[in-house]
């Protein structure tokens, strides 16, 4: 995705009244806030997708252990990675761990 270069309208800004400059400033700040929100949404989606991919990789690497959960002794713990992307487990992985622990405790 190519970034488009935005040059401010210098002629307009030099000649604009105080009220017009304040309006221009507010519109730019609003646009910046909207972009920040979009970036946060994209970052959340990226983390979720990455967590799901990492879970799939973990399942591939531990498939032999997970063939039949009834064959695995209760004393054997299959650890999920504690850290993902700088120390935080994304939402999907946290929910999976919570469900996994809840089912272990209830059994």
Phi, psi and omega in degrees: 000118182277138176277135177267138182277126180252114175264129179296150179285084187303316181300314180297313184295323180294325185263354187289151176285169178301315180297320179293321178294320178296319178295317178299315179300313181296321179294322178292319178296321178296316178297319179297319179295320178297319178296319179300319178296316179298319179296317179298319178297315178297321179296317177299316179297318179299316180297317179299313180297318180294319179297318180294322177295319179293323177297316178300318178297316180298317179296321177299318183285339183243021184300321182296326178287328187265007183308305179226111183299338179285339178281340183277128178294150180296333182286341182276119178260134176255100187286134168276151179301134182282330182236139176222130176051063172081026171104359182237127173280125177299164187309313183301314181291320178298317179297318179297316179297319180297314179297319180297314180293322180295320180289328177292319181290327182279345184272000000 
